Amino acid sequence: MEAVALRPAPEAEPVRTDLSPPAVPAKHAGGRARRWLRLHGAEFRAALIGLVSLVLFVALWQYLTANRVALYVRFLNIPTPMDVLGRAVIALRSPVFGDHVLISCRRILLGFLLAGGIAVPLGLLMGRYRLLREIAFPICEVLRPIPAIAWVPMAIMLWPTNEGSIVFITFLGSFFPILINTLQGMAQVDPVLVRAARCLGATEPAVFREVYLPASLPQIFTGLTVGMGVAWVSLIAAEMISGQFGIGYFTWEAYSLVQYPDIALGMITIGLLGLGSSFAIRLVGRLVMPWAAAR
C-alpha cells in the first residue's frame, strides 16, 4: 500500500478581541460616495439651492424692513424677521394658535377628501362614457370660473352652520382642478391598450382597474396637487370673511388689531401648511406609482 502523506492541520485563526467594525478601504469608501452622489446628487443640489435662496430672501427682507425702505413699495410698517420670530415663539407657547392651525387642517382634510372622493370617480366615468360627459361637463364649466370668495354668501345661505359652509367652499376650490386633470388623464389613455385588454377577455371593471386608472394616475395626482393649493386659497378666503376660528381668521384678526408681526406669522404658517400638504400628496404619488419615480 502506498503511504498517504499527512497534511498538517491548518492553524486556527486568532480570536478577535476588538469588536469595532473593520476599516473600509479608502477606494471602497470613495466608490460609495460617488455612488451616493450619482443617485442623490440632483436632489442634494436642489435642496442646497433652495436653502440658499431662502437665506437670501430672508436677508433681503431683513434689509428692506430694518432700513424702512420706502420707494414705490413701502416697507415702513412691515415687521422684520426677528419680530416675526419673536411672535412665533410666543404663539407656539399659546394653545390658541395651535387650535387655529388644527381647525384649518381639519377643514382642509374634510373638504379635500370629499373633493377627491367625488372628482376622481366622476372624472373617470366622464372620460369613459360620452353621454355622461356631455351632460355634466357644461355644468362644471359654468361653475368652475366662479371664485371661492364669490361662493361665501351662497354657502352661508345653503348650510346651517359656519363650519359646513367653510368646508363646502374648500371642497369647491379643490373639486374642479381634480376633475379636469382626471378628464385629461383619461383622454391620454392609449386606445391600443384598451383593445388589447378586451381581446384578452377583460371585463369593463377590469379595464378600468388595469388600464384606465394606472394610465390616468399621473394626471390625477397632478390634479390633487393643484387642488390642494386651490383648497388652501379657498379656505383662507372663507375663514377671513365668515370664520371665527382658523389660521385665516387669525391673520385677518391680526390685521384688524394692527398686530403686524402676527399678520406675517399667519402668512408664513399658511405657506408652510400648504407646502407640507403638497409634499404629502407627492409622497403618496411616489408610493402609488413606483414606476414613475424610477424613471
CORGI-V269535 format. One record per helix or strand of 2 or more residues. SS is the DSSP state (H for helix, E for strand). FROM is the first residue (numbers start at 1). LEN is the number of residues. Records with the same first field share a line. If there is no record, write none. Layout:
SS->FROM-LEN + FROM-LEN
This chain:
H->26-41 + 81-13 + 95-34 + 130-15 + 148-11 + 162-26 + 191-9 + 204-39 + 247-10 + 260-29 + 290-4
